[in-house]
Amino acid sequence: MKLLVITAIQEFSKDIKLMLKKSDIHIYSYKDVLGFRDLSEVSFESNWFAGEMDESQSIIFFAFVKKQNVDTFFIKADEFNAKQKTMSKIHVIVLNIEKSN
């Protein structure tokens, strides 16, 4: 059993739900969150908005899944990210579950 954690901007939530379904992951939890990026290290020339703090409406998903389903989801997320013309991407991590009850 693995713990799959997915973060993205709110606009990608429907796409993620479809990818989960196509990866045979039908049980998951999700929560709206406020994403944050500290832009204080970015030069003002490359930061069009010239602000130091960038917040966005984001979403986080959690799912306990089998290894083969994790691999399938990673492939789908990579394909989705490769097609994006925006800087925003779907971020996916997987954690091993040592013990569960």
FENTABEL-V8527 format. One record per helix or strand of 2 or more residues. SS is the DSSP state (hx for helix, st for strand). FROM is the first residue (numbers start at 1). TO is the last residue. If there is no record, write none. Layout:
ss->[SS,SS]
from->[FROM,FROM]
to->[TO,TO]
This chain:
ss->[st,hx,st,st,hx,st]
from->[2,10,29,53,67,91]
to->[9,22,38,65,83,96]
